[in-house]
Amino acid sequence: MRKQRFLLILLALVVLALVAACLNIDHSPSPSPSAPCNCAGPDLNCSDFATHAEAQRCYDYCKSQGYGDVFRLDADKDGIACESLP
């Protein structure tokens, strides 16, 4: 009887731990309100930006968040995004 009670309590604790872990998972990364773009997508091209400065802000932001050049805005890999834009 004691062993059964122990196993039941242990099982309840495991279930509670799993539920708590699931509740803390953020499945949909989203940019902060001040973020220039969402590094997780949808995919962006230089033609999606009006100016070089706008594309550069997105490029710099995604690099600072650890995504790197996720949208391939820096074709020649010189650190300058969408050089052809005004």
C-alpha positions, -999 to 999 in steps of 0.1 A, spaced: 0 0 0 28 24 9 47 16 -23 15 22 -44 10 56 -27 46 66 -33 43 56 -70 11 75 -74 25 107 -58 57 103 -80 35 100 -111 15 130 -102 47 151 -97 60 140 -131 27 149 -148 27 183 -130 63 190 -141 54 181 -177 24 204 -177 44 233 -162 71 228 -188 46 229 -217 30 260 -204 63 278 -204 72 270 -240 69 299 -265 61 282 -298 58 313 -319 87 337 -318 76 373 -325 96 405 -327 93 431 -300 72 461 -310 103 481 -318 119 454 -340 124 464 -376 114 429 -389 105 394 -378 137 373 -381 117 341 -380 98 350 -412 82 353 -435 111 355 -459 121 390 -470 140 402 -501 156 436 -509 125 444 -529 104 442 -497 122 473 -484 118 509 -495 153 521 -486 188 507 -479 185 521 -443 153 501 -437 169 469 -450 201 476 -430 181 479 -398 165 445 -404 198 429 -413 216 444 -382 187 434 -359 186 398 -371 224 395 -368 222 409 -332 195 384 -323 217 355 -335 199 347 -367 227 360 -390 219 371 -425 187 350 -424 171 368 -454 204 369 -475 202 407 -477 240 410 -479 248 393 -512 285 401 -512 289 395 -474 305 430 -468 281 439 -439 260 462 -461 225 450 -469 206 457 -501 233 481 -515 212 488 -546 184 504 -527 183 542 -523 
